[in-house]
């Protein structure tokens, strides 16, 4: 007789129970809601579908039980399920009933869907201690990456132990004689919560999404896409949906599984308010779910719209941005990354792509000076202290083999053909562009990514500083991103996203694509270029 097996499916909520609440609201109104398994890029349905088939048949005769795991809050919910849907070809399928699926993912195909009729209160560790992991080495295998040896036929010691693992689907059963009982360190696999990464994380993908100037706004006239909390925006699409559709329609469905990271180069909001950052968080959750990412793979930096104006009337000297001006951005950062940002709001990540290319991504805060409305507004400045901190923490050597990417909001080279000379004008180029160019040259940064001007822009720079040898120039590339979500665009300019594709050997393919809050079936290509990796 086959043993009774239960599914545990992980959801991501960034420290809240919003996803649980959204499903519960649908159940309250409709008696049931459809939920989906957001498989990570390295996960798949098990080779042997017998256990899934058995659960499906059973669920149609009587309700079965599965568990939903919120790995951020370490809460585990018991859920009654009346049906399971999946493809026998193990391909992603759409929700069986989009109207009874939460809006933030109702249009995204997934590997497994389940019809929930009841979500119970969170259970305790003592309740999960009655269960053990199934034989993960055989018919329940869902990934080639997962170190299942240490969990095989082991009693589950805590909900935190489930949360710590780099997987989003578990098969468990009631414990029985012979099952092992020991604790596994909860620091094993989910990644450290740190601002400046010290270790590389292996990613099962070779492409990076680039976005800037998303401009989520309380004023619907300032953001080109739907506000998830305003019904009057019903005829528009969410930005996360438009980005996903554009990528899938340009590259095919499999491209979603090739996304290794996302870089957001500032101006996440329009006025830096708490509600605007709340919309930004919803967008991040969309990335997290659509591309099976975690926050080790998402890099954000602030733009001038994300740091609030200071009250500096009568002041004669420019000062560093105060804590109150940065507070709303800091709260978003802490909510997402579960760590307090450093004093500079700088970030760094180390990843190894599927093709084994090591990439270092450093994000600078180029809004280090206090903005004063109509007097000192939109100016970029990084500062020597921030640069020195990154150099100290990254520990780059002359023999460093990684491909290095620098991200900041402001441009360090001119983008506009001409800027009008006038008083109290917000000139765009970083005030310490020369210092940044020296940093780039000294540390052999390969690619600089910025936003700010809402214009696609690409240049190759040969730069010589005192750090170069005699007669030597160091060459690097700068990619300026257009706006992803603004309504304040010049004549003939569209909102856009960009992709870095590392699938071709020793080559990066850059493509900039138009996005729309309407039809994205045939994305218009705005720019493409290839960079050779030496």
N, C-alpha and C positions, 0 to 999 in steps of 0.2 A: 504493500500500500504506500502511495506517495505521501511523504510528510507534508503537513500544512505549512505553506510558505507565505510570508508577508513582504510587501514592498515598502521600502522607506525611500521617499523622494525628497531631495533637498531643494529648497527655494532660497532665494537671496533677497533680503529685505533691508540691508544696511542699517541694522539696529532697530528696526520697527517691525510691526506686524501688519503693515499696510496690505500686503498681498493676501494674507489670511482674511482680513476685513473685507476686501473687495470680493473675494469668493463667497464669503458669508452673506454679504448684502444680496448677491445674486440668488443664493439659496433661499433667503428669506422671501424674495419676491416671486421666485419661479419654482420652488421646491427642489431645484438642483442647479448645479453649475459645473461646467466642464473645466478641468484643469489639465495642464500639460507638463511633460517632463522636458526641462531645458537641459538636454545632454550637453556636456562639455565637448569640445572639438575632438578629443581623443576617445570619446565614449560611443558605444553602439549597443543596439539590442543584442542579447546573447545569441550565440550561434544556434543553440538548441532552444526553440521557441515553445517547447512543450509546457514549461511552467507558466508562461504568459497565456498560452492557449487554455490551460486548465483554469487559471484565474478568471479569464474572460467567460468561459462557460459557466463557472460557478457563480460569477457576479450576475449573470442573466437569470439564474434560477433563484438565487437569494443574494442579498447584499454581502460583499466581502469587506474586510478591513485592510486599509493601508495606513501609513504614517507619513505626515509632512514634517520635514525638518527645517526649521529656520536656523541656519548655522551661525548667524550673527548674534542672535539673542539666546542661542542654546535652548530653544523650545521645540518640543516634539508634540505634534497633534495627532490624535487618533481620528481617522476619517472613514465614514461609511461610503462605499462605492457600489453603484448599480450597473456599471458597464465599463469595459475597456475597449479602446480602439487603437489599431496599429496596422501597418502594412506587412504582409507576409514576405514582401521583398525587402523589408527593413528600410524602407524609404520614408522620408518625412511626409506627413499628411496634414491637411488643414483641420481646424477644429470641426467636430461634427455639428456644432450649433454655435455660430459666432455670437448670436444675440445673448447667449448664456455663458459667454466667456469674457473675462475682464478685457476692457478695451485696449489696454496697453500691449496685449499680445494676441488679440483675436484674429489678426490677419497673418500670423506667422506659422508656417508648417513645422510640426514637431514629430518626433519618433513615436511618442506614446501619449494618448489622451485618456483621462479617467473622469467618470461622471460622479460627482460628489453630491450626496444627499444630506450629509450631516458632518459638521466639524466639531469635535468635542474640545473641552478645555485642555490645556497642555498637561502632559503626564509628567511624572517625577522619575528621577534616576532609579529609584527602587522598583518602578514598574518595568523599565527597559532592561533591568538586570535579569529579568526572567527569560530573556531572549538571547540567542546566539547567532553569529554569522553563519550562513550556509557554506557549503563547500565551494569556495570562490574559484578554485583551480579548474573546475570542470564546467558543467552546463551553465553556471551562473556568471561566467566571465564576461565583462563588458568593456574591458580596455586592455591594451598591451602594456600600459604604463604602470598600472597599479600594483604595488607590492602587497599581494594578498597573503603571502605566507604567514605573516605575523597575526593576521586576523582570522585565518581559516579555522572554522569550528570552535571559535572562541566566544565565551560569554561576553556580552557587551557590558563594559564596566560603567559607562556614563554617556549621557547625551553629548557632552563635550568631546568624547572620543569619536563619535560619529561626525561631529562638526569639523574636526581637525583633518579629516581625510580628503584627499584630492579626487573625490568622486561625488556624483550627485544621485546615484541609484544604488540601493543596497537590497540584497535578498536576506531575510532573517527568518528564523523559526524558533519555536519554543525550545528552551535549553533542555538537555538530557544528560544522562550519566556519560562521563567520558569527555565532555566539553572542557576545554582549558579555561582557567580563571586567572587572569593577570591583567595589569593595566598597561596601556601603550601610551607613550608620551604624546601629549596633545600638541607638541610643537613640531611634529614630524614633517608634515607635507603642505600645509595650507599657505605657507609664506609668512615672513616676518612683517609686523606692522612697523615700518620705519619710513622715514622721509627720503633718506639717501640709501639706496639698496647696496648691500655689501656682497651679495651672492647672486649668481645668475639663475634665472628660472627658465627651464626648458618649456617651449611653447610649440604646439602642434599646428603651426601655420607659417606662411611666408609673406603675408601682406599686412600693411598698416594703414588704417583710416586716418585721414587728417581733416580737421575742421577748425575754423576760427570764426569769431564774431557771430556767435549764435544769437545773441541779443534777446534772450527770453525776457519778456516785459509784462508789467502789470497793465500797460497800455497796449491794446491789441493792434493799434495802428503802427507800433514800432517793431513787432515781431511778425514775420511773414507766414508763420504756420499756426496751427491750432494751439490754443491754451487749454490744457487738459481739464482745467477747473471752470472754464467759462462756456456756457452752452451756446452763446451767440456766435461762437466760432465753428459751429457744427459742420459748415460746408468746406472746411479746410482739413488738411491732414496734419497729424503730429509730425514734427521734424524727424523723430526717430523712425517713423514709418516711411517717410519720403527718402531718407538715407538708405534704409534697407532695400526698398523697392528699386532705387537707382542702381545699387550695387548688383542686386540679383538680375535685373534686366540687362545690365551691361555685360556681366561676366557669367551668369548662370547660377543656379541654386547652390552649387558646390562651393562657390566663393565664400559664403558665410562661414564655412568650416575652415577656410584658409586665413581668416583674420586673426593675426597674432597680437595686435595691440591697437589702441586708439589714442591719438594725440589731439588735445584741444588747446589751441594756442591763444586763449584769452578772449575777453569781452563775452563771457558766458551769459551775462545779463545786460540790461540796458541802464538801470539805475542802482544796481547792487542791493536791492531790497531783499528782505527775508522771503517774501512770497515769490520773487523772481528766482532766487536760489532754490526754492522748493521745486519750481518747474524744471530747473536745471538738474536737480536730483532725479526727477522722473525720467529725464532723458538718459542719464547715466544708467538707471535701472534698465532702460530699454537696451542700451549697449550690452550690459551685463547679461541680459537674457537672450537677445537676438544672436549674439556671437559667442555665447558660453564663455564669457570672460570673468575674471575677478579683478580686484583693484590693483593687483600687481601689473596688470596689462593696460591700465588706463592712466594717462598722464595729463594732468590739467595744470595750467598756469593762469594767473589773473591778468586781465586787461585793464585799461584805464577806466572802463565803465563798471568794473567790479569793485573798485576802491572808491569809497565815498569822498565827497568834497569835505575839506576842513573849513573851520570858521577862522579865517586868517585876515579878516579885514583890518587894515592898518599896519599889518606886518610888512617889514621891508626886506626880509631874508627868507629864502626858500629852505624848508626843513624836511626831514624824513617824514613819511606818512605815519600818522599816529595810530594807536591800537584801535580806537573807535572807528576809524575809517576803514579798517581791514576786518572788523569783527564779523560781519555777515559772511564774508568769504572764508574766514577761519572756521566758523561754525559749520559751513558746508564741508570743508576739507576734513574736519574732525569726524563728521557724520559719515563720510565716505570711507576714509582711510583708517579710522579708529586710532588715530594718533594725533597729538598736537603738532602743528607745523613748526618748523624752525623759525627764527626771527625774520628770515628773509623771504619766507614762503617759497623757497626753492625745493625742487624735487628731483630725484634721479632713479632710474630703473635700469636693470641689467637683464636682458633676455637672450635666449639662444633660439633662433628660428628652427623650423623643421629641417631646413637644409644645413643646419649646424653653424650658421653664421652668427657670431656673437655681436650684439648691438648694445651700446651704452646710450641711453637717452637722458639728457640733462635738461631740466626746465628751470629757467631763470624768471624771477619776478622783475619785470622791467618798469614797475610802477613804484619804485622805492622812495620817490619824493611825494610830499603832500600836495595834492591838487587843490587849487582854489578856483572856484567857478568864475569864469570870464577873465581871470587874471593869470593863472598858471595852470592850464588845463590840457590834459592829454600828452604831456611830455614824457618821454621815455628815459629811464636812468636805472642802471643795474648796480653800480658801485663796486669799488675794489674789494670791500669786505666780503660781499657775496661771492665774488669770483675766487677769492682766496679760500673761502670755506669749501667750495666745490672742489677745487684742486686738492685741498688737504684730504677731503673725504673720499674722493674717487681714486686717489693713489695711482694715477696713470704714470706709466714709465715710457721711455723711448721705445721699448720693445712691445708695447701694448698692441695686440692684434685685432682689437674690436673695431667695428664700424661705429663712429661716434656722431650722434645727432644732438644739436643744440636747439632748444625750443624757447622762444620768448615772444611777447606780444608785439613789441615795436620793431620796426625795420632798422637795420644798421647800415643800409645803403639806400640811396634815393630811390623812390618808387615813382613819384610824380615827376612830370616833365618840368614843371615850374610851380613854385609856391609863392603866393602873393605876399609881398613885403608889407606888413602892417602891424600896428601895435596890438598887444594882447591876442596874438594869433598862436594857435596850437601847432607848432611845427612838429613833424612826425618822426624824423630820424633821431635815434637815441643820442642823448647828449654826451654819452661816453662811448660812442661808436668806435673810436680809435682804440680804447682800452679793451673793448670786446674783440676787436680784430686781432689784437695782440694775443689775447687768451686763446682765440681760435687757432692761430698759427702755432703758438707754443705747444698746444695740446693736440694738434693734428685733428681738429674737428672736421668731419667730412661734409656734413650737411647742416645748414642753418634753416630753420622753419619759423616763419613769423606770420602775423596777421595784420590787423590795424587799419590798413588802407582800403580794404574791400576790393582789392585788385589782384588778379593772378599775376605773378611776377617771377621770373627765373633768371639768374645770372651766374656765371662762373667767375670767380675772383682769384686773381693771382696777387698775393700780398707778401710784402717783405717788411719785416721788423728787425729789431736788434736780435731777436731770437733765431733768425734764419742764418744759415751759413753764407759765406761770401758768394755772391753771384746766384743765390738760390731764391726762388719764389715758392711759396706754398699755395697750392690751388685748392679751393673749396667751393661748394655750391650753395646758393641761397634760393630758397623757394618761398615766395610770398603767396599766402592763401587769400582767396576771395572770401566774401561773407557767406556763412551758411544759413543765416536766418534773419538778416536785417531787411527792413523796408527802405532804408536810406541808402539807395544805390544810385550811381551815376547813370546817365542816359545809355541804354543798350547793355547795361551790366546785369548779370543774373546771379542769383545765389548759387553756390557751388560747394562741392566737396572734392577732396583729392585722395588718391590711393598710391601708396608705394608698394610695388610688387617686386619681390626678391626671388621669384621662382626661376628666372633665367640665370644660368651660371654667370657669376662675376658681373651681374648687371642689375640695375634698379630701373624698372619701368615706372615712370611717373605719369599719371593720367588725372586731369581735372575734368569733372563732369558737372553739368548743370543739374540742379534739383528744383523741384516745384511742389507747391502744395496741392497741385492738381494731378495731371497725368505724367507718370515717370516711365511709361512703357518703352520709350525710345530715347534714352538720355542723350543730350547733345554734348559732344566732346568739345571742350573749350581749349584744351592744351594737352600735349603729350611730349614726353622727352625721355631719353634713356641716358643713364649715368653708368660709366664703367667703374667697377670696384677694383682697385689695384691691390 
